[in-house]
Amino acid sequence: MISADELKAISVFKDVDEAFLARFARKAADVHLAAGEWLLREGEAPWFFILLQGRLQMVKDVLGRAVELPEYAYRAGDFFGELPILMGSPALVSVRADTPCRLARFDKHHFQYLIRNSAPASAVIMQVMNERLAKKQLHAADTPLSRVTILGSQYDTDCRDVRVFLTANRIPYEWVDRERDPERVPACVPKDMSGPAVVVDADKCIHPPRVRDVARALQLQTEPRSDSYDVVIAGAGPAGMAAGVYGASEGLKVLMVERFAAGGQAGTSSRIENYFGFPEAVSGEDLTARGLRQATRFGAEIAMTRSIEALRPAPGGYCLELDGGGRVSARTVLLATGVDWRRLEVEGADRFLGRGVLYGASRTEAIAVIGKRVFIVGGGNSAGQAAVFFANYATEVKILVRGAGLKQSMSEYLIRQLATKDNVEVLPFTEVLRAEGEEHLERIVTRTRQAREDATQSTRPADALFVMIGADAMTDWLPPELERDDMGYIRTGRDLLAWDGRREAFPLETNLPGVFCAGDVRHGSVKRVSSGVGEGSMAIAFIHQYLALQESAEVALSA
């Protein structure tokens, strides 16, 4: 318990009335930390702290990596936390104990009570806060704007893949056209180098640019740190990351294997408005970043830019072979690979892939469509979210749908929003016949059916064509004995047609015992972000039950 005498020894309280201080001390939580223990993580709800004993180190996420800030260390007698409370923001930095520490912790209401009712304490706090703001301004001026420079045009497919990867992982970058801005090219780039390239930290030149090479240069994890895990999760979309959070938080040793960037298709969504808890909407990028931080904070690993190429039974579980070499063993496996956008089978679509024809619509495309003419193929929620987002940048946005309109395929709230956008138009009974252009997409040819036997063709100038016409399950890499439906989606639980009968299959378990499935790739799943999160969480509960059965069987055999 924190006493008034202990607070009186702190400079901020030296002139505070003793009766007031006694009342205030009773509101404090007495917090003890061991060396190396985290007090606070960046992005959490703020508190007001007074350090009574020990030393604390601040750690800041700077351009995608954790950086210690030794000049901002806290020592006994310091207070902190006032800035985010007064600004109404989450915690601005993470704080870790360098030595064993003891602190008095107050919630924001108690801090505001102190500011309002104690003029001496308020004066000291405001003076120190102003000094800290001045130091933070200097620090911000010295911090580089980005760690990555991309050299190439918007039509370089390799560059686009790197841009999407960096954005999904919230790593800022600069985009430089070498021909237009030669003075901005980093000195480490050879003068005679041609084609697109990526520079990391001003001294690592990656040519040609490959996402995995960029990830390694950024010191992101691309390799498993162990040979065996309790659960290996294939895919780090909403289902996979939710499983990572719940699995690691409940003591399982978890590895997520993600071939591109965490978040899956949800991570590229420009605006998700119907996800519980976000009344002002949230971008897929932001939701993904939160989920990834949460999973790794609990101890889950994620091997980025990797994919599983084979899954085979092995003693005690399964063996998984990774692309590029390497393998890991797992007591259980969760398949959460999601689905891939269905391809537009028309002339020119493949030729202009990444050069005007794009699948999905991430926020990274906003700059590329400023003042442009944008077409979106599809009538689902993803198409609606993209249209609402791009309407703020493009001159015109046209949604092409084969049916009579959007009522049967899009949520009502999105339809209402689209109706408020003057530069958005829905073209019913319309499909794309061809994509045309020279080096990049310049126009599309469409067909509009006025009646069953009557159709008109139109050639329309187009700068970008975003395709969102549904998705396919990519499960060819899985063993043939894993049960799937006619479309390749994985059967689980009561939808299984074959089961060994020794026990009842768990609801999200496949016909391979110990292999579970969650999210969009599962047969019969609801294609929503919240559903994927729910299934990923439920899968961990069933995995715990499965592991308990296995351990009981092992004990019985050894008895």
N, C-alpha and C positions, 0 to 999 in steps of 0.2 A: 504493500500500500504506500502510495506517495504521500509524504507529509508536507505541511506548509513550510516547515523549517528547511526541508530539502529544496523547495522551490525558491525560498527567500535567498538562498545562496547563489541563484542564477541572476545574472546582471539585469535581465529584462524585468525582474520582479523586485528589484532592490527598493524601489520607492512606492510599491503597491501597498495599500492598506492591509493590515494583518487579518482583519475579519474577512475582508473580501478574498484574500489569498487562501484562507482556511476553507472557505466555501468552494473556491475554484479547485483546490487540491483534491477535494472529494470527488470531482468529476473525472480524474485522471485514471487511465489504465496503466498498470505497472508492467512494462514490457522488458523481457530479458532475452538477449540474443547470444548465441555462441559465435565464435569467429567463423567467418565464411557464410553465415546464415543471412538470407535476404530479409530486409525489413519491409521493403516496398518495391513494387515493379512498375516501370514506366507504363502509363495508361490506366493504372488502377485509380479508384476513388481516393481523393486526397485526405490527409489527416494533418494535424498540427502536432509536432514533436518537440520535446526538449530532451537533449542528450545529457544524462546525469553522469554516466561513466562510460569510458571507452572511446573508440574512434570508428567513424563510419566513412565509407568510400562511395562516391557517386559514380554511376555507370550510365552512359547515354547511348542510345541507338543512333549512330551517325551513318547515314547512307547505307543502311543494311548490315552494319557490324557494330558489336558492343565495344565502346571505347571508355576506358577509365578516365576520370577527370580529377587528377590529384590536387589541382589548385582549388577544388571545391570540397575537399574533405571536411567532415564535421568532427569537432572535438568536444570534450566535456564542457558544458556551459552554453553550447550553441543551441539555437532553436531553428526550425525550418518547417516548410510546408505551407507558409502563409501565401506564397505566390499563387499556386493553383487554386487555393480556396477563394482568394479574392478575385481571381480572373474567371472563376467558374469552370475550370478545365480539369482534366484528369492529371495525375501525377506527371510531372515533366521529365523526371529521371528515375532510374532505379537506384536503390540505396542498399548497400551490403555492409555487414559488420567486418571490419578489419581485425578487431579484437573483441573479446567478450564485452558486451554493452548492456547498459540499463537505461531505459527511456521512460518518460512520462508521455502518454499519448492522449490527445483530446480530439473529439470529432469536430466537424466544422461549425456546428451550432455552439459548442462551448468556446471555440476560438472567436466567433463573432460576438459572443457574450463578453469575452475579455476585451475586445476592441471597443465595444460600445460603452462599457462600464468602468474601464480603468484608463484614464488619460495618460498616466505615466507609462504603463506598458504599451499602450497604443503608439505613443510617440517613439519609443525605442524600436518597435516592430516596423513602423513606417520608415524610419531612417535606414535601418538595415535592409529593408526591402528595396528601397531606392538604390542603395549601393550594389545590391545583387543584380538589379535590372541593368545597371550600367555595365557590370562585368559580363552579363549575358549578351549584351549588344556587341561588346568587343569580341566575345567568343564566336558569335554568329558571323561577324565580319571576317573572321579568320577561317571559318569552316568552308571547304570547297563546296561548290554547288552540286557536284556529282563525282562519282568514282569512275564512271564509264563514258567513253566517247565513241559514238557509232559513226563510222565513215561510210556513207553510201546514200542511195536514193530511196524514196519511199516504195519503189517498185522492186527493190532487191529482196527476194524471198528470205534469204539468210538473215538479212537485217531485220525484217519484220518478225521473224521467229524470236530473235534476240530481244527486240523491243517488247514483244508480248510477254516473254519470260521475265524480263526485268520489271515491267510494270506489275505483273502478277506477284512478284516478290518484293514490291515496293522499294526498288533500288533506282534512284534517280539517274538519268543519263542525259548527255547532250548529243544532238544529232547534227552532224556537220557534212555539208556537201563540199568535197575537196576542190571541185572545179570553181565553185562560186566563192568559197571562203578559204583559200589556201593558207591564210595566216592563222587560222584556228586549228590547223592540223598539228597534233602533238609531235614533239621533236623526235620521239622514238620510232616514228613511222618512216620506213625507207622511202627515199624520193622516187625510186623506180618501181614501187609497189603499185599494182593495178588491181581494180576490183574492190569490193567492200571489205572492211576490216573493223575490228573492235579494239579499243585501247582501254585497259583497266589500270587505275591508279597512276596514270600518266607514264608508265614505264613498261607495261606488258602489252605487246601488240599481237593480236590473234588474227591470223590470216590463213585461209578463209575463216570467217566467223562461224563457229559451231557452238550451240547452246551449252553443251557439256563442258567445252573448253573454257567458256566464259564463266560458268558456275565454279569451276575449279580455281580459276584466277581470282574470283571473288571470295574464295575460301569457304564456299558453301559445301555442305556434306553431299558427296556423290557416291560414297562407298559405305557399306554397313560397317559398324565398328566391332561387331561380334560375329561369331559363326552360327550361333543358335539363338532363338527367340521363343517366347511363349506364343506370340501371335505375330504373323507377318501379314500386313494389309496391302493388297495390290490396289493402288490408287489412293490419291489424297484429295478427292473431292469432298463434298459435304458429308457423305456417309463414311468415307475413310477417315477423315479428320475427327469426326465425332467419336468414332471407335477408338482412335488414337488417344483422344482426351480421356475417355472413360476407362480404357484399358490401362493406360499408364497411371492414372490417378488411383486406380484400385490395385496397384502393385504388380501388374503384368509387365513383362519385358516386351516392348512393342517396337516393331520396325514398319514404317510406311514406305512403300516403293512407288515413286511417282515419275512417270516418263517425261513430263514436261514441267508444269508448275502447279503448285498446290491450288486447289479450288475447282479444278475441272471446268466444265462449261459454266458452272455458277460463278467461277472466278472471273470470267470474261463479261459477265452481265453488267451493263452500265448502271442499272437501277433496279433494285428489288424492293417493292413497296408492300408486299403482302407477307413479309416474314415477321413472325411474332416478336414483339419487343422493340421494333424500329418504326415508330409511327411516322417519322419523317423520311423513311426509306433508307436503304443502305446499298452501296455499290457492292458487286460481287468481290471486287478487289479488297475492299475494307473488311467485309465479312470473312473472307479467306485469311487475311493477315491476322485478324483476331483469333481465329480458330487455330492457325499454325503456331502462334505465340503460346496459346494455351496448351496445346499438345506437347510442344517441346519443353515448356516450363515444368510439366509433370514428369518429363524424362523420356517421352517417346522420341525415337529417332526417325528421320526422314532422309532417304537416299534420293536426291533430286536427279532428274534427267536419266533415270534408269527405268527399265521395265523387266518384268519377269517373262522369260521365254519358255520355260517348261516347269511343270509341277508333277512330281513323282512321289509315290509312297516310299517311306523310309522307316527304319526302326524308331519308334517313339513319335512318329508324326509324318512329316513330309519334307522333301528336299526341293528347293526352288533354285533354278538356274537363272542368273541375271544376264542381260545383254552385255556384251563387251567382256564377258568372262566373270568368274566368281559365282559362288553359290552359298546359300544359307539353309539351315534346317529350322523347322518350326513345329511346335507341338500342335498348333492350329493355324488355319489360314482363313482370311476374310477376303473374298473377292468383291471389290468395290470400284471396278475399273470404269464405271459409267458407260457412256455410249459416244459414238462419233457422229458428227453431222452427216446426214445423207447427202451424197453427191448430186449435183445438178447435171443430168445426162443430156446436155445440149452441145452443139458445135461451138467451139471456142472457149468453153468454161475451163477446161484443163489448161489450155494455152495461156490464159490470162490469170491463172491462179496466183494470188499474191500481187498481181499487177492490175488490180481493179476488181477482180472477182475474189470474194472473201467469204469464209464460212464462220458463222458467229459474228459477234460485234463487240469488241472490247473497247474500253475507254481510250486506248492508245490511238484509235483511228480518228478521234475527234479533230486533231490538228489537220489530218490529211483531207478531211471533207469540208473544211471551212470554205464557204462560198461555192460549193460544188453541187452537182445534181446526183442525188443518191436514190438508188432503187433497192427495195427490200423484198425478197421472195419468201412468202410464208405468212400464215395468219395466226400463229400461236402467240403466247405471252412473250417469248423471247423476241419475236419480231416487233411486238408492240412496244416493249421496253426500249429496243434499239431506236425505233422511230421517234419516240418521245425525246430520247437523248440527242439524236442527231439533228432534230429539228432546231436545236439551239445553235447549230453550227452551219448546216448546209443551207443552200438557197432554196432547194426543194427536196422533199422526201416523198417518194411514191411507193406504196405497199401493193404488191401484186399478189392476188389470191385467185385460186381456181374457182372457188365457190362464189355464192351470191354476196358474201361480206364476211364480217368478223364475228358475228353473234355466236356462231356454233363453236368457235375455236379459241376465243380470246376473253379474258376476264373483263367484266363490265367496267371496272375502274379504269382500265387502260383504254377502253373504247371511249369513255368520257374524256379522258385526257387528250386523246388524239383529236377529238372534235374541237378542242380549243386551240389547236395549232393551225394557223393559217397556211403554213407552207407544207402541210402533210395532206396527201390525197390517197384514198383507197381506190384501187382499180380492180373491180370484181371481174370474174370470168376471164382472167388474163393470165397467160403463161409466157415464159421466155422461150424463144425458138433458137436464137443465136446470140453470141457475144462477138463483137467485131472491134477492130482497131489495128494499129501498127505495132508499136512497142508496148502499149498498155491499152486497157479498155477505153474505148471512145464512144461506143454506142451499143444498144441492144435492139434486137428485133423481137417484137412481141406479137402474140395473136390473142385477140379478144373475141369471144363467142357472144354474139348478140342473141342468137337462137340456136337450136340444135343443129340446123343445117347451114347457118350463116355465121361466118367468121371474117374478121378484118385483121390484116397485118399492119404493123406500124414500126417504123424505125425511129428510135428515140435516142437523143444524145445522152450519154451516161458517163459519169466519172467513177462511180463505184456501184458494185452490185453485191449486196450482202445476202447470203443464202441461208435460210433457216426453215427447211422443209421437212423437219423430223430427223430422227437419228436411228442408227443401226448399232446393234450389239456386236462388238469385235471380240469374239470369244474363240477364234480359230486356234489360238495358241494353247488352249486348255486340252487336257487328255480326252480322247474320244469317249471314254466311259463316263465322263461327267455329263449328267442328263441336262439337255437343253430343249427348248421348244423349236418349232419350225423356223422361227426368226433368229435363233441363236441365243435367246435370252435364257438365263439359268433357272432351272426349276428348284424349288426348295419346299421343305415342310410338307404340307398336305397336297401340294401340287405334284409331288414326285409320283412317277408311274412305277418305279421299281425301288425297293428298299430291302435290306437284308433281313428285317423282321426280328432281330435280336432285341431291339428296343424301339421305341417310337422316335422318329426323327424330330429334332427340335425345329421350331417354326421357320427359322432362317438357315437351316442346315441343308446342304446339298446331299445327293446320294452317295458322296464320298464322306464317310464319317470324319468329323473334325474340320471339314471344309465348309465354311459358311458364305453367304452372299447377302449383300445389302445395296440398296440404291437402285439407280436406273437400269442397271444390267440384269436385275432380278426379274424373272417372269411375274407379271401381275403387279409390279410396283406402281405407285402413284408418282408421276414425274413432277415432283416439287422439291425444292430445296429442304423445306421443313420435314418432308417425309424421309428424305435421305438421311438427315441428321437423326431422326427418330430411329430408323432402322439400324444405323451404325451403332447407336447407343444400346439398342435392344440386343444386337449381335453379341456384344461383350457380355451381357448377362447370360446368354445361352452358352457362350464359350466358357465362362466360369463353371456352369453346370456340367458341361462336357468334361472339362479338366478334372472336376471332382469325381465324376464317374470313373475316369481313367485311373486316377490315384487310388480309388477304392478297389478297383480290379487288380491293380498292382499289389496292393496290400494283401488281398485275398490269395493271390498266387504265391506270395512269399511266405504266407502263414503255414 
